[in-house]
C-alpha cells in the first residue's frame, strides 16, 4: 500500500507558531519533485513539542493540501496508548491514508506491552497502521518475533524499521513475508534494505533533496541497483550532514539555507552550532 520515498516532513515555525504558508509550499515542493508520500508529525516534524491542537492542525492541513495526490501517513504515536488512539482517530477522521506509530518511549515496555499497545490502537481505529521501531529514540527495540506477531493484526500493514541492523531487517522480512511492508527508517541504509526486500523509506533527506531521493528509490524498486547505488553515493554527504546534530536541527537549518523556511526550532532543541552550520553549508553548496 505504501512505498517509495516518503518524506518525514518538518514542521516550520515562525515566531514560535506553526507557519502554514511555508508548510503548504514545502508540500508542493515535495510533490512537484516526485516524493511518493507525506508523513507529518513524526520525529522530524517535532511532534514531541507540538500541542495537541497544533498536532491535529498539521495533520488536517496536510490532508487538505495534498488532496489525494499522494498518500498522507500521519504520525500519531505516543508513549500513552490512549493518546495514540486519540491522535489516530483524528487522523482517520480528517482523511489521512494511514498512521505511523512509534514504539512507546520512556516507559520501556516489555515485548508483550508493545504488542498490547499496537493491538489496542488497531482495535480502536480502522486505519492502515505502520509500526515505527527506533531504539535510539525510544530505548526499546521491537524484536522480529514481536513485529511478526503484531503484523498479524488486520490493519497493521508495515513498519518503519530504524534499528540500524540489516540482520534484524532480514529477519523481519523472513518472518513477515512480502505482504508486510518494510520501510527504511535510516536514509543511508535504504538501498541495502531495499536489496533485501524493503519497499522504500520514510526519509529526512527528501526534505532538501526530494527528486534525488525519489530517483534512488525508484531505481531500487525497478531492480536497477547499479543506478540506485549511484544516487546513494551522490546523497551520502547529505545523509551524514543532516545528522551532524540531533534531527531535525540540521534539516531545518538546511531548509532555511534554501530560503524555504525560517530556522525556528523548539526548545529543548536549539539552532545548529556555528561550526556545524559552516560544515552543512559547504555540503549544501557541493550538492547543488
Backbone torsions as a table, in degrees:
resi	resn	phi	psi	omega
1	UNK	NA	-41.4	-178.4
2	UNK	-119.7	126.8	178.7
3	UNK	-155.3	168.2	176.1
4	UNK	100.4	-157.0	177.6
5	UNK	-96.8	105.7	-176.5
6	UNK	-108.4	117.6	-172.5
7	UNK	-82.0	127.8	168.7
8	UNK	-81.7	89.7	-165.6
9	UNK	-77.6	143.3	177.5
10	UNK	-70.9	159.8	170.0
11	UNK	-106.0	105.4	-178.0
12	UNK	-76.1	142.1	175.6
13	UNK	-119.4	149.9	170.8
14	UNK	-134.8	120.1	-175.7
15	UNK	54.3	37.9	173.1
16	UNK	85.9	-3.7	-179.1
17	UNK	-118.7	157.6	-178.8
18	UNK	-58.9	122.8	-178.1
19	UNK	-92.2	91.7	-173.4
20	UNK	-67.2	-35.0	-179.3
21	UNK	-65.8	-48.7	178.5
22	UNK	-62.9	-37.7	179.9
23	UNK	-64.1	-43.2	177.3
24	UNK	-59.2	-42.2	-179.9
25	UNK	-67.9	-35.5	176.4
26	UNK	-61.8	-42.9	179.8
27	UNK	-63.3	-42.9	178.6
28	UNK	-63.8	-39.2	176.9
29	UNK	-60.1	-41.7	179.9
30	UNK	-65.6	-50.2	-176.5
31	UNK	-64.9	-39.6	180.0
32	UNK	-63.9	-23.9	-176.3
33	UNK	-106.0	17.9	167.5
34	UNK	92.9	7.2	177.2
35	UNK	-62.2	138.7	-171.8
36	UNK	-89.8	-9.8	-179.6
37	UNK	-174.6	157.2	-178.6
38	UNK	-115.7	130.5	-179.1
39	UNK	-120.9	93.9	179.0
40	UNK	-85.6	158.8	172.1
41	UNK	62.4	36.5	168.4
42	UNK	-95.0	-164.2	177.1
43	UNK	-58.2	-44.3	-179.5
44	UNK	-64.4	-27.3	177.4
45	UNK	-85.9	11.1	178.0
46	UNK	55.0	41.4	-177.5
47	UNK	-59.2	-29.7	-176.3
48	UNK	-65.7	-21.5	-178.8
49	UNK	-114.2	9.5	173.2
50	UNK	-84.3	139.0	170.1
51	UNK	-67.9	164.8	178.5
52	UNK	-59.7	-40.4	179.9
53	UNK	-65.0	-41.5	178.2
54	UNK	-64.4	-45.6	179.5
55	UNK	-54.8	-49.1	-178.0
56	UNK	-67.3	-34.3	178.2
57	UNK	-67.7	-41.6	179.9
58	UNK	-61.4	-45.6	-179.5
59	UNK	-64.1	-47.2	-178.2
60	UNK	-62.6	-41.8	-179.7
61	UNK	-66.8	-37.8	177.8
62	UNK	-58.9	-49.2	179.7
63	UNK	-59.7	-41.6	-178.6
64	UNK	-64.0	-46.2	-176.5
65	UNK	-71.2	-43.4	-178.3
66	UNK	-64.1	-39.5	173.7
67	UNK	51.8	47.1	174.2
68	UNK	68.8	9.6	179.8
69	UNK	-70.8	-35.2	173.9
70	UNK	-141.7	163.4	178.3
71	UNK	-66.4	147.5	171.2
72	UNK	-113.7	121.5	177.3
73	UNK	-113.5	105.9	-173.8
74	UNK	-81.9	131.0	170.2
75	UNK	-68.9	119.4	-177.2
76	UNK	-131.3	12.7	-175.9
77	UNK	-75.6	159.9	177.9
78	UNK	-160.7	162.5	172.8
79	UNK	-85.6	-0.7	172.8
80	UNK	-112.1	120.8	-174.1
81	UNK	-60.9	-42.7	179.5
82	UNK	-60.3	-38.1	178.8
83	UNK	-68.4	-40.5	177.1
84	UNK	-61.1	-40.6	177.7
85	UNK	-63.3	-43.7	-178.9
86	UNK	-62.5	-45.2	179.4
87	UNK	-65.2	-37.5	-179.1
88	UNK	-70.2	-39.1	174.9
89	UNK	-60.8	-41.4	178.2
90	UNK	-63.3	-43.8	-179.6
91	UNK	-58.9	-42.5	178.4
92	UNK	-65.1	-42.0	-176.3
93	UNK	-62.1	-37.4	-176.8
94	UNK	-89.3	-3.7	172.3
95	UNK	104.5	16.5	174.9
96	UNK	-63.9	151.6	-178.2
97	UNK	-84.9	-19.9	-179.7
98	UNK	-168.6	175.6	179.5
99	UNK	-132.9	143.3	177.1
100	UNK	-109.7	122.2	-173.8
101	UNK	-122.6	108.9	178.5
102	UNK	-67.5	149.4	173.6
103	UNK	-61.2	140.8	-178.7
104	UNK	-55.3	129.5	-176.4
105	UNK	-98.7	159.2	177.3
106	UNK	71.1	-45.6	-179.5
107	UNK	-60.6	-31.0	-175.4
108	UNK	56.6	59.5	179.4
109	UNK	-67.3	157.2	172.0
110	UNK	-72.6	173.0	176.3
111	UNK	-60.9	-37.2	176.7
112	UNK	-65.1	-39.8	177.8
113	UNK	-63.4	-39.2	176.9
114	UNK	-61.4	-46.6	179.5
115	UNK	-61.1	-46.1	-177.8
116	UNK	-65.1	-35.0	176.6
117	UNK	-59.4	-52.5	-178.0
118	UNK	-68.8	-35.0	178.2
119	UNK	-63.3	-38.0	179.5
120	UNK	-65.6	-42.3	178.4
121	UNK	-66.4	-44.2	-178.7
122	UNK	-62.2	-36.8	179.8
123	UNK	-72.8	-31.6	-174.7
124	UNK	-82.5	-27.4	-172.4
125	UNK	-134.5	123.5	178.2
126	UNK	-87.8	80.8	-179.1
127	UNK	-147.3	141.7	176.0
128	UNK	-58.3	127.7	-175.7
129	UNK	-114.6	136.2	174.8
130	UNK	-115.2	122.3	175.0
131	UNK	-69.7	156.9	176.6
132	UNK	-136.6	112.7	-177.0
133	UNK	-110.5	113.5	178.7
134	UNK	-150.6	89.1	-174.0
135	UNK	-59.1	-32.3	-179.2
136	UNK	-61.8	-23.6	177.8
137	UNK	-98.9	-27.0	-168.5
138	UNK	-113.9	-17.4	-178.8
139	UNK	77.2	5.3	178.0
140	UNK	-133.0	136.3	177.6
141	UNK	-103.9	128.5	175.1
142	UNK	-83.6	118.0	-173.3
143	UNK	-74.6	157.4	176.7
144	UNK	-54.2	-37.3	179.5
145	UNK	-64.2	-41.2	178.8
146	UNK	-69.6	-38.2	177.4
147	UNK	-62.5	-44.1	179.6
148	UNK	-62.8	-39.8	177.7
149	UNK	-64.7	-44.4	-178.8
150	UNK	-67.5	-32.8	179.7
151	UNK	-63.5	-17.5	178.3
152	UNK	-76.5	-14.5	175.5
153	UNK	-66.3	135.3	-168.4
154	UNK	-55.3	-37.2	-175.4
155	UNK	-105.4	11.6	171.7
156	UNK	-89.1	109.9	-168.5
157	UNK	-107.4	-13.0	-177.0
158	UNK	-175.0	-175.5	179.6
159	UNK	-144.9	140.2	164.9
160	UNK	-92.1	108.8	-171.7
161	UNK	-101.1	112.5	-177.0
162	UNK	-121.8	28.4	179.9
163	UNK	-69.9	-21.8	-176.2
164	UNK	82.1	3.8	-177.2
165	UNK	-109.1	113.4	175.9
166	UNK	-67.7	-27.5	175.0
167	UNK	-63.5	-41.3	178.0
168	UNK	-67.6	-40.7	177.1
169	UNK	-58.0	-45.8	179.8
170	UNK	-59.3	-42.8	-178.5
171	UNK	-68.5	-38.2	177.7
172	UNK	-61.6	-47.5	-179.3
173	UNK	-62.6	-41.3	-180.0
174	UNK	-63.6	-42.4	-175.9
175	UNK	-79.7	-31.3	-172.8
176	UNK	-96.2	-25.2	178.6
177	UNK	82.7	174.7	-173.2
178	UNK	-69.9	-21.2	-177.3
179	UNK	-72.4	-17.2	-179.3
180	UNK	-97.7	125.6	-173.2
181	UNK	-86.4	123.2	174.2
182	UNK	-102.0	126.9	175.2
183	UNK	-119.5	136.7	178.4
184	UNK	-66.9	139.2	172.3
185	UNK	-108.8	15.8	-175.1
186	UNK	-144.2	104.1	-172.2
187	UNK	-50.1	-45.2	-178.1
188	UNK	-65.7	-19.1	-179.5
189	UNK	-97.1	6.5	-175.6
190	UNK	-60.5	-51.7	-177.4
191	UNK	-64.5	-47.3	175.8
192	UNK	-58.8	-39.8	179.0
193	UNK	-66.4	-37.6	178.7
194	UNK	-70.1	-30.0	174.6
195	UNK	-63.6	-28.6	177.7
196	UNK	-83.8	-18.3	178.8
197	UNK	131.3	1.8	174.6
198	UNK	-64.2	156.2	-174.4
199	UNK	-103.1	1.9	-179.3
200	UNK	155.0	-153.3	-172.7
201	UNK	-150.1	143.9	164.5
202	UNK	-100.6	109.3	-157.5
203	UNK	-117.1	141.5	170.8
204	UNK	-80.4	-43.5	-172.0
205	UNK	-60.8	-31.4	179.9
206	UNK	-61.0	-19.8	175.5
207	UNK	-55.9	-37.8	-176.6
208	UNK	-108.9	-19.9	-178.8
209	UNK	-135.8	62.8	-174.7
210	UNK	-64.6	-40.8	-176.6
211	UNK	-66.4	-42.7	-178.9
212	UNK	-65.9	-41.4	178.0
213	UNK	-64.4	-42.3	178.1
214	UNK	-62.7	-41.4	178.4
215	UNK	-61.3	-43.1	-179.3
216	UNK	-62.1	-47.4	-177.0
217	UNK	-70.4	-39.3	177.2
218	UNK	-59.2	-41.5	179.3
219	UNK	-63.3	-43.8	-179.9
220	UNK	-66.1	-40.3	178.3
221	UNK	-62.4	-31.7	179.0
222	UNK	-82.5	-1.8	-179.0
223	UNK	81.9	9.1	-179.6
224	UNK	-93.9	78.8	-174.5
225	UNK	-76.9	-18.4	173.9
226	UNK	-65.6	-45.4	177.2
227	UNK	-68.0	-39.9	179.5
228	UNK	-60.5	-40.7	178.0
229	UNK	-63.7	-38.3	178.6
230	UNK	-59.8	-45.9	177.8
231	UNK	-65.7	-38.6	178.8
232	UNK	-57.1	-48.7	-177.0
233	UNK	-70.3	-30.2	174.8
234	UNK	-65.3	-37.7	-176.6
235	UNK	-86.6	-14.3	-172.4
236	UNK	-53.6	-42.3	177.7
237	UNK	-61.4	-35.1	176.3
238	UNK	-68.3	-41.8	177.6
239	UNK	-51.6	-44.7	-177.6
240	UNK	-72.7	-45.2	-174.5
241	UNK	-64.6	-33.8	-177.1
242	UNK	-76.0	1.5	173.4
243	UNK	-127.3	26.6	172.7
244	UNK	-57.1	-37.1	174.7
245	UNK	-132.4	-179.9	-175.1
246	UNK	-57.2	129.6	172.9
247	UNK	-63.7	135.3	10.2
248	UNK	-103.1	28.7	-178.2
249	UNK	-57.6	-54.3	-176.3
250	UNK	-67.1	-38.2	-176.2
251	UNK	-68.7	-32.8	176.3
252	UNK	-69.5	-35.6	176.1
253	UNK	-65.6	-40.9	179.2
254	UNK	-63.3	-42.7	178.2
255	UNK	-66.0	-33.2	174.9
256	UNK	-66.4	-38.0	176.2
257	UNK	-62.5	-29.3	178.9
258	UNK	-87.2	4.5	-178.4
259	UNK	59.6	33.4	178.3
260	UNK	-92.6	-34.3	-176.6
261	UNK	-146.0	166.0	164.4
262	UNK	-73.3	153.0	-177.5
263	UNK	-82.3	15.1	-176.6
264	UNK	-57.8	137.7	175.7
265	UNK	-142.4	149.5	-172.9
266	UNK	-93.3	137.9	171.4
267	UNK	-58.4	143.8	14.9
268	UNK	-85.6	4.3	171.3
269	UNK	-78.6	151.5	-178.0
270	UNK	-130.0	167.9	178.4
271	UNK	-58.5	152.6	177.1
272	UNK	-58.6	138.1	179.5
273	UNK	-62.2	156.0	-174.9
274	UNK	-62.2	-39.7	179.2
275	UNK	-62.9	-45.6	-179.7
276	UNK	-71.4	-28.0	175.7
277	UNK	-64.7	-41.0	177.9
278	UNK	-64.8	-43.3	179.4
279	UNK	-63.5	-43.8	179.3
280	UNK	-63.5	-41.7	179.0
281	UNK	-58.7	-39.8	179.5
282	UNK	-66.8	-40.5	179.0
283	UNK	-65.1	-41.2	179.8
284	UNK	-63.2	-41.8	179.7
285	UNK	-65.1	-41.6	-179.7
286	UNK	-68.7	-27.5	-178.3
287	UNK	-77.3	-23.9	-176.2
288	UNK	-61.9	NA	NA
